[in-house]
C-alpha cells in the first residue's frame, strides 16, 4: 500500500511539473497582414513626372490569431512583403518609379520601376527589401501591433487610376494562452 501511495505521489508530482512546463511554452505562428492603400485616382493630365504618396495604418490585430495573442507577443518577424495592382482603369504606358514602402522613416521595400498594369500578388525580391527596415517594422509591431506604412513614388505621367494592396507575411512568437 505504501508502495502504491509513493507511486501515486511521484506520478502526480511528475504531471504537475510537466504541466508547469507546458504553461510556459511559446507558440509560434505565421500570418499574412493585408493593407489597402487609398485608390489612386490622379485625373489631371500631365506628361511630366507626378509625385505620389499615401499613408495608411496597418493594424496587426485585425488578424484574428494576432488579436488572440496580442498581450502575450514576444516577437514579430517580417518574412516577406508582396504587392498587387488591381482595377487599372485609366492610362497605358505609365510607370511608377522610385516606388517605396516605408515605416517610421525606414524603407521596408523599394521598386525602381513598375508599369501600372493589373499585377497579381507579387513578392518584392530580396534585393528590393531592406533588412533594417523589416527589422524596425517588426519591432514596431512588437511594441504596438500597429505601424504607419507610407507608399511613395513618382508616376511618369497622368491620368492614372488603380488600386494597390500590400501584404506582409509575418511570424509571431507569443506566450501560450
C-alpha positions in Angstrom: 0.0 0.0 0.0 2.8 2.4 0.8 4.4 1.5 -2.5 1.2 2.4 -4.4 0.9 5.7 -2.5 4.6 6.5 -3.3 4.0 5.8 -7.0 0.8 7.9 -7.0 2.6 10.8 -5.3 5.5 10.5 -7.8 3.1 10.4 -10.7 1.2 13.5 -9.5 4.4 15.4 -9.0 5.6 14.5 -12.5 2.3 15.6 -14.0 2.4 18.9 -12.1 5.9 19.5 -13.2 5.2 18.8 -16.9 2.0 20.9 -16.8 4.0 23.7 -15.4 6.4 23.4 -18.4 3.6 23.4 -20.8 2.2 26.6 -19.3 5.5 28.3 -20.1 5.8 27.1 -23.7 5.8 29.6 -26.5 3.5 29.5 -29.5 4.8 30.4 -33.0 2.5 31.0 -36.0 2.5 32.7 -39.4 0.1 35.3 -40.5 -0.4 37.5 -43.6 -1.4 41.1 -42.9 -3.0 42.8 -45.9 -3.0 46.6 -46.2 -5.1 48.5 -48.8 -4.0 51.9 -49.8 -6.4 54.6 -50.9 -7.4 54.1 -54.6 -5.1 56.1 -56.8 -7.1 58.5 -58.9 -4.9 61.2 -60.4 -7.1 62.7 -63.2 -5.1 65.8 -64.0 -3.4 65.4 -67.4 0.4 65.7 -67.2 3.1 64.5 -69.4 5.7 65.2 -66.8 6.5 63.2 -63.6 4.0 63.5 -60.8 5.0 62.6 -57.2 2.6 60.4 -55.2 2.3 59.4 -51.6 -0.3 57.7 -49.4 -0.1 56.8 -45.7 -2.1 54.0 -44.0 -2.0 52.3 -40.6 -1.5 48.6 -40.6 -3.2 47.0 -37.5 -1.8 43.5 -37.0 -4.6 42.8 -34.6 -7.1 42.8 -37.5 -5.8 39.3 -37.9 -7.8 37.0 -35.5 -4.8 35.0 -34.5 -2.7 38.1 -33.7 -5.6 39.6 -31.8 -5.9 36.5 -29.7 -2.3 36.7 -28.6 -1.8 40.5 -28.6 -1.0 40.8 -24.9 1.4 37.8 -25.0 3.5 38.6 -28.1 7.2 38.2 -27.5 8.5 38.6 -31.1 7.4 39.6 -34.6 9.4 38.7 -37.7 8.5 40.2 -41.1 9.4 37.5 -43.6 8.3 38.8 -46.9 6.4 41.7 -48.5 4.1 41.5 -51.5 2.1 43.9 -53.6 -0.7 43.7 -56.2 -2.3 46.2 -58.5 -5.9 45.9 -59.4 -8.6 47.8 -61.3 -6.3 49.8 -63.6 -8.8 51.9 -65.5 -7.0 54.9 -66.9 -3.9 55.3 -68.9 -1.4 53.0 -70.5 2.4 53.0 -70.6 2.5 54.7 -67.2 5.5 53.9 -64.9 5.7 54.2 -61.2 9.3 54.9 -60.4 11.4 55.1 -57.2 8.5 53.3 -55.5 8.9 52.5 -51.8 7.1 51.2 -48.8 8.4 52.7 -45.6 7.6 52.8 -41.9 9.0 55.0 -39.1 11.3 56.7 -41.7 12.9 53.4 -42.7 12.5 51.8 -46.1 10.9 48.4 -46.0 10.9 47.7 -49.7 11.7 49.6 -52.9 11.0 49.1 -56.6 12.9 51.1 -59.2 10.2 50.9 -61.8 6.8 49.3 -62.1 4.5 49.6 -65.1 1.0 50.3 -64.0 -1.0 47.3 -65.2 -3.1 44.8 -63.3 -0.5 42.8 -61.4 -1.2 39.6 -59.4 0.2 39.3 -55.9 4.0 39.7 -56.5 6.8 39.4 -53.9 9.4 42.1 -53.6 12.7 40.4 -54.4 15.4 40.0 -51.7 17.3 42.8 -53.4 14.3 45.1 -53.2 13.7 44.5 -49.5 15.6 46.3 -46.8 16.5 44.1 -43.8 17.0 47.0 -41.4 13.6 48.4 -42.4 11.9 44.9 -42.0 13.5 44.6 -38.5 12.4 48.1 -37.5 8.9 47.3 -38.7 8.9 44.0 -36.6 9.9 46.0 -33.5 7.1 48.5 -34.1 4.6 45.6 -34.4 6.0 44.0 -31.2 5.6 47.3 -29.3 2.3 48.5 -30.7 0.8 45.8 -33.0 0.3 48.8 -35.4 2.5 50.5 -37.9 2.2 53.5 -40.2 3.1 52.5 -43.7 3.9 55.0 -46.5 3.7 54.2 -50.2 5.6 56.7 -52.3 6.9 57.1 -55.7 6.5 59.0 -59.0 4.2 58.5 -61.9 5.8 59.1 -65.3 2.6 60.8 -66.4 -1.1 61.1 -65.6 -4.1 60.5 -65.6 -3.9 57.2 -63.8 -6.4 55.2 -61.6 -5.9 51.9 -59.9 -5.9 50.1 -56.5 -2.9 48.8 -54.7 -2.7 46.3 -51.8 0.4 45.3 -49.8 0.8 42.1 -47.9 3.2 41.5 -45.0 4.0 37.8 -44.2 5.0 37.6 -40.5 5.9 35.0 -38.0 4.8 35.7 -34.4 6.1 34.1 -31.2 3.9 34.5 -28.2 3.5 33.1 -24.7 0.9 30.3 -24.7 -2.6 31.3 -23.6 
